[in-house]
Amino acid sequence: MSQKFTRRDFSKLVMAGAAGSTLGLFGGAKPLFANQKHVVVVGGGFGGASAAKYIKKLDSSIAVTLVEPLTTYYTCPFSNWVLGGLKEMKDIAQTYDVLKNTHGVEVIHDTATEIDAANHSVTLKGGQVLKYDRLVVSPGIDFDYDAIEGYSEEVANTVMPHAYKAGPQTELLAKQLQEMKDGDNVIICPPGNPFRCPPGPYERASLVANYLKKNKPNSKVIILDTKEKFSKQGLFTKGWERLYGDLIEWRAGSAGGKIVSVDPANMTVQTANGPVKGGVINVIPPQKVGKIALDAGLTNESGWCPVNPITFESTIHPGIHVIGDASIAGAMPKSGFAASSQGKVTAASIVRLMQGMVPAPPSLVNTCYSLVGPGYGISVAAVYKLTSDGIVSIKGAGGLTPMDADDDQLSEEATYARGWYNNIAQDIWG
């Protein structure tokens, strides 16, 4: 999903910034509306809320309007901890009060239904039309329910939740786990790449196994995976063997993990090797760009949104910046931390453009903590830079938890994970 540039293209990117244009490398540049300072941000998750807050922090004279349908936003990070009984829903709940009352962001709790790129406007479900000088779109992901025979949004909301957008889905899956009979198995079906939070399904398997070990010791977790490998695989499998023995079984796609269909009535998943029955079945379907980005024509043939990697401005519609899970961001994964990092880079670029300055080439980071057990944490970190190959990771910067980490190190990682969440939540919504 990386975006390849020639050295000549890379030079064009920098030159476009120096010219103070909208940096549309692959389309015609439009002049900057220097006297108008209104930014609309669609989506109040990790990316959108970060962009809204940091635009105001960098230049309080810019009017910022954040459009987000939810009054309480439940974060996907740490939602697995809720499923495992280590946290409650209130612990992953974020509101927009501080953004409004302290930082001066206008927050409208409504749904953006249409973006008119030509007229620089956003129409809301309630009928309001917002004019913008620059627009930030951070729509997250939607699900391709039709990709799995027998699955649908209705099935997800009633029988086989995905719980990959935190909130009611998290509560439903947690309730199912609590009510499941001891001896029944939990089936987790991760999607193929790319998808939000690559280590997420495997942290989920870990914490569900921890719950089963304590409460339903005759049950196990079976992971039916379309992929042949997964993020932090060595660290996860080592932790599983150590903490859970045979309570977690992972089946790769070539070993019968690829699902063909689901049967909600009989609570089975059909694979090439036959049906697998579960007491709880967590199907995480293939993912796609959030609907508003698709409807606005911000996607290319990949189904995701190509952007200028200096500013995250769309290469299709100048004046619109796309960040987070929806964007094609080179080597960066689709994660909450990555989205927040992109939101800050975009905020700085927008402020510089509105002040008639040149946006600076970005420095981007990502950190991801996963809990294998209550006192057993693992992590991965990376630092990225912009080159002629697009956004690439810097060799030697970042890294993984060592495979030979001792008990104290693993316990420290679990403590760092808690601190990471508290810090990033405070940074974005606090």
C-alpha positions in Angstrom: 0.0 0.0 0.0 3.0 2.3 -0.2 3.0 5.2 -2.6 6.1 5.2 -4.9 7.7 8.4 -6.0 10.5 9.1 -8.4 13.2 11.5 -7.3 11.7 14.0 -9.7 8.3 13.5 -8.1 9.9 14.1 -4.7 11.4 17.3 -5.9 8.0 18.4 -7.2 6.5 17.8 -3.7 9.0 20.1 -2.1 8.8 22.7 -4.8 5.0 22.7 -4.6 5.3 23.5 -0.9 7.8 26.3 -1.5 5.3 27.8 -4.0 2.7 28.0 -1.3 0.2 26.0 -3.4 -2.2 23.3 -2.1 0.5 20.8 -2.9 -1.5 18.8 -5.4 1.3 16.8 -7.0 -0.9 14.8 -9.3 -3.5 17.5 -10.1 -3.7 21.2 -10.9 -2.7 23.5 -8.0 -5.2 26.0 -6.7 -4.3 29.3 -5.1 -4.4 29.6 -1.3 -7.4 31.5 0.1 -5.1 33.5 2.3 -7.7 35.7 4.0 -10.1 32.9 4.9 -9.3 30.8 7.9 -11.9 28.1 8.6 -11.0 24.5 8.8 -13.7 21.8 9.1 -12.6 18.4 10.5 -14.8 15.3 9.7 -14.3 12.6 12.3 -13.4 12.9 16.0 -11.3 9.9 16.5 -7.5 9.7 17.1 -6.7 11.5 13.8 -9.5 14.1 13.5 -9.5 15.2 17.2 -5.7 15.5 17.1 -5.8 17.7 14.0 -8.6 19.9 15.4 -6.9 20.5 18.7 -3.4 21.1 17.3 -4.6 23.6 14.6 -6.1 25.7 17.5 -2.9 25.3 19.6 -0.7 26.4 16.7 -2.9 29.3 15.6 -5.8 30.2 17.8 -7.1 32.6 15.2 -8.1 29.8 12.8 -11.8 28.8 13.3 -12.0 25.0 13.6 -15.2 23.0 13.4 -15.2 19.3 14.3 -18.0 17.1 13.0 -18.5 13.9 15.0 -21.8 12.1 15.5 -20.9 10.6 18.9 -21.0 12.6 22.1 -19.0 9.9 23.8 -16.3 8.2 21.7 -15.1 4.8 22.8 -11.6 4.0 21.7 -10.6 0.8 20.0 -7.3 0.8 21.9 -8.0 -0.8 25.3 -11.4 -2.2 24.1 -9.8 -5.7 24.2 -9.0 -5.0 27.9 -12.8 -4.5 28.4 -13.5 -7.9 26.7 -11.0 -9.5 29.0 -12.5 -8.0 32.1 -9.5 -5.8 32.9 -11.3 -2.5 32.2 -14.8 -1.1 32.0 -16.5 0.8 29.2 -16.2 4.0 31.2 -12.4 3.6 31.1 -12.3 3.9 27.3 -14.8 6.7 27.0 -13.7 10.1 25.7 -15.7 13.2 25.3 -15.2 16.5 23.5 -15.8 18.9 26.4 -12.2 20.0 26.8 -11.8 20.5 23.0 -14.8 22.8 23.1 -14.4 24.6 26.4 -10.6 24.9 26.7 -9.3 24.8 23.2 -12.0 26.7 21.3 -13.0 24.0 18.8 -16.6 24.2 17.7 -18.0 20.6 18.0 -21.1 19.6 16.0 -22.5 16.2 16.9 -23.9 15.3 13.5 -23.0 13.1 10.5 -21.3 14.5 7.4 -23.3 13.1 4.5 -21.8 15.0 1.5 -18.6 16.8 0.6 -18.6 19.2 -2.3 -15.0 19.6 -3.1 -15.7 22.2 -5.9 -17.6 24.5 -3.6 -15.6 23.8 -0.4 -18.6 22.7 1.6 -19.8 19.9 3.8 -23.5 19.0 4.2 -24.6 17.4 7.5 -27.4 14.9 8.1 -29.3 17.6 10.0 -29.3 19.9 7.0 -26.5 22.3 8.0 -24.0 23.3 5.3 -20.5 24.2 6.5 -18.1 26.2 4.2 -14.5 25.5 4.6 -11.1 26.8 3.4 -9.5 23.5 4.2 -11.1 20.2 5.1 -9.6 17.3 7.1 -11.3 14.0 6.6 -10.6 11.3 9.2 -13.4 8.8 8.6 -11.8 5.6 9.9 -13.0 2.3 8.5 -16.2 0.6 7.3 -16.7 -3.1 6.9 -17.2 -5.2 3.7 -19.9 -7.4 5.1 -20.6 -8.9 1.7 -17.2 -10.4 1.5 -18.2 -13.3 3.8 -21.1 -15.5 2.7 -23.8 -15.6 5.4 -22.5 -12.5 7.2 -24.2 -9.1 7.3 -24.4 -6.0 9.4 -27.5 -7.4 11.0 -25.6 -10.6 11.9 -22.8 -8.5 13.3 -25.2 -6.5 15.5 -27.0 -9.6 16.9 -25.1 -12.9 16.7 -21.5 -12.6 15.5 -20.1 -9.2 16.6 -16.9 -7.8 15.1 -16.3 -5.4 18.0 -13.8 -3.5 15.8 -15.6 -0.2 16.4 -15.7 0.2 20.1 -19.0 0.8 21.8 -22.2 -1.3 21.6 -20.3 -4.0 19.7 -17.8 -4.3 22.5 -20.6 -4.6 25.1 -22.3 -7.3 23.0 -19.2 -9.4 22.6 -18.3 -9.0 26.3 -21.9 -10.1 27.2 -21.6 -13.2 25.0 -18.3 -14.2 26.6 -19.8 -13.9 30.0 -22.9 -16.0 29.1 -21.0 -18.7 27.1 -21.1 -22.2 28.6 -17.9 -23.6 29.9 -16.6 -26.0 27.4 -17.8 -24.0 24.3 -15.1 -22.4 22.2 -14.5 -18.8 21.2 -13.8 -18.4 17.4 -11.9 -15.3 16.3 -11.7 -14.6 12.6 -9.2 -11.8 11.7 -9.4 -10.1 8.3 -6.8 -10.0 5.5 -4.5 -7.0 5.2 -4.8 -4.1 5.3 -6.9 -3.5 8.4 -7.1 -1.4 11.5 -4.6 -2.2 14.3 -2.8 -5.3 12.9 -2.0 -6.8 16.4 -5.6 -6.2 17.6 -7.1 -9.6 17.0 -4.2 -11.4 18.6 -4.2 -9.2 21.8 -8.0 -10.0 21.8 -7.3 -13.7 21.7 -4.8 -13.3 24.5 -7.1 -11.5 26.9 -10.1 -13.7 26.1 -7.9 -16.7 26.9 -6.9 -15.0 30.2 -10.6 -14.6 31.0 -11.4 -18.2 30.0 -8.5 -19.6 32.0 -10.0 -18.0 35.1 -13.7 -18.5 34.4 -14.3 -21.2 31.8 -11.3 -23.4 31.9 -12.7 -26.1 29.6 -13.1 -23.6 26.8 -10.4 -22.4 24.3 -9.8 -19.8 21.7 -9.5 -20.8 18.0 -8.2 -18.2 15.6 -9.2 -18.8 12.0 -6.9 -16.5 10.1 -6.9 -15.8 6.3 -3.2 -14.8 6.6 0.0 -16.8 6.8 1.6 -14.6 9.5 0.6 -11.7 11.7 2.0 -8.7 13.6 4.3 -9.5 16.6 3.7 -13.2 15.9 6.8 -14.5 17.6 6.1 -12.5 20.7 2.5 -13.5 20.9 3.0 -17.2 20.3 5.8 -17.3 23.0 3.4 -15.6 25.4 0.6 -17.9 24.6 2.6 -21.0 25.2 3.9 -19.6 28.4 0.6 -18.3 29.9 -2.1 -20.4 28.2 -0.7 -23.7 27.0 -3.1 -25.1 24.5 -5.9 -22.6 25.3 -5.2 -20.7 22.1 -5.0 -22.4 18.7 -4.0 -20.4 15.6 -4.8 -21.7 12.1 -3.1 -20.0 9.2 -5.0 -19.6 5.9 -3.2 -22.6 4.3 -3.9 -24.8 7.3 -7.7 -24.4 7.3 -7.9 -20.9 8.7 -9.4 -19.2 5.7 -13.2 -18.9 6.2 -15.6 -19.6 3.4 -18.9 -18.7 5.0 -20.6 -18.4 8.3 -23.9 -20.0 9.6 -25.3 -17.8 12.4 -28.3 -20.1 13.0 -26.0 -23.0 13.9 -23.1 -20.9 15.2 -20.5 -22.4 12.8 -17.8 -21.1 10.5 -17.2 -23.0 7.3 -13.5 -23.4 6.3 -11.9 -25.3 3.4 -11.3 -28.1 6.0 -14.9 -28.2 7.2 -17.1 -26.5 9.7 -15.9 -25.1 13.1 -18.5 -24.6 15.8 -18.2 -21.9 18.5 -20.1 -20.8 21.5 -19.0 -17.2 20.6 -17.9 -16.3 17.1 -16.1 -13.0 16.6 -15.9 -12.3 12.9 -13.8 -9.2 11.9 -14.7 -8.7 8.3 -12.5 -7.2 5.6 -12.3 -3.4 6.0 -12.6 -0.5 3.6 -12.5 3.3 3.7 -15.1 5.2 5.7 -18.2 5.9 3.6 -17.9 9.7 3.4 -14.4 9.4 1.9 -15.7 6.9 -0.7 -18.7 9.1 -1.6 -16.5 12.2 -1.9 -14.4 10.5 -4.5 -11.2 10.6 -2.4 -10.2 6.9 -3.1 -8.2 5.4 -6.0 -8.3 2.0 -7.5 -6.9 0.5 -4.2 -10.1 1.6 -2.4 -8.1 3.9 -0.1 -7.2 7.5 -0.2 -3.9 8.7 -1.9 -2.3 11.7 -0.2 0.6 14.0 -0.6 2.9 12.6 2.1 4.2 16.1 3.2 0.7 17.4 4.1 -1.7 14.5 3.8 -3.6 16.5 1.3 -5.6 14.5 -1.2 -3.9 14.0 -4.6 -7.4 13.8 -6.1 -9.2 16.8 -4.4 -6.9 19.8 -3.5 -7.8 21.5 -0.2 -8.9 18.2 1.4 -6.5 16.4 3.8 -7.2 12.7 4.6 -5.6 11.1 7.7 -5.8 8.0 9.8 -7.0 4.6 8.7 -8.4 5.9 5.4 -5.2 7.3 4.0 -2.4 5.6 2.0 0.5 6.4 4.3 3.3 4.3 3.0 4.9 2.1 5.7 2.7 3.4 8.5 0.1 1.0 9.8 -3.5 1.8 10.4 -3.4 2.5 14.1 -4.6 5.1 16.6 -1.1 6.4 17.4 -0.3 6.7 13.6 -3.6 8.6 13.1 -2.7 11.0 15.9 0.8 11.5 14.5 -0.7 12.2 11.1 -3.2 14.6 12.6 -0.5 16.7 14.1 1.6 16.8 10.9 -1.6 17.9 9.0 -2.4 20.5 11.6 1.1 22.0 11.3 0.9 21.9 7.5 -2.5 23.6 7.4 -1.4 26.4 9.7 1.8 27.0 7.7 -0.2 27.1 4.5 -2.7 29.6 5.9 0.2 31.7 7.2 1.8 31.7 3.7 4.7 29.5 4.9 6.2 26.3 3.4 5.0 23.0 5.1 7.9 21.1 6.5 8.6 17.5 5.5 7.1 15.3 8.3 8.6 13.2 10.9 6.1 10.5 11.9 6.1 7.9 14.6 4.0 4.9 15.7 3.9 3.0 18.9 1.7 0.0 19.6 1.5 -1.9 22.9 -0.3 -5.2 23.3 -1.2 -7.1 26.4 -0.7 -10.8 26.4 -1.7 -11.2 30.0 -2.4 -8.7 32.9 1.3 -8.4 33.7 2.7 -9.4 30.3 3.1 -6.6 27.8 4.8 -6.4 24.4 5.3 -3.5 22.0 6.5 -2.3 18.6 7.7 1.2 17.7 8.8 2.8 14.5 9.9 6.2 13.2 9.2 7.2 9.6 10.6 9.8 7.2 9.7 11.0 3.7 12.0 9.9 0.9 11.6 9.4 -2.9 9.9 6.1 -2.0 7.2 7.9 0.0 6.9 7.4 3.8 9.3 4.7 4.9 10.5 3.4 8.3 13.9 4.5 9.5 16.1 1.4 10.0 17.4 1.1 13.5 14.8 3.6 14.9 12.2 1.8 17.0 12.0 -1.9 17.4 10.2 -4.8 19.2 10.2 -6.1 22.7 13.1 -8.5 22.9 12.2 -12.2 22.5 14.3 -13.0 25.6 12.7 -10.2 27.7 12.6 -11.3 31.4 9.6 -11.1 33.7 10.4 -7.6 34.9 10.7 -6.3 31.4 7.4 -7.8 30.4 5.7 -6.4 33.5 7.2 -3.0 32.7 5.8 -3.1 29.2 2.3 -3.8 30.6 2.8 -0.7 32.9 4.0 1.3 30.0 0.9 0.3 28.0 -1.4 1.8 30.7 0.7 4.9 30.7 0.6 5.1 26.9 -3.2 5.1 26.8 -3.6 7.7 29.6 -1.1 10.0 27.9 -2.4 9.8 24.4 -6.0 10.2 25.6 -5.0 13.2 27.6 -3.1 14.6 24.6 -6.0 14.3 22.2 -9.2 14.8 24.2 -7.8 16.4 27.4 
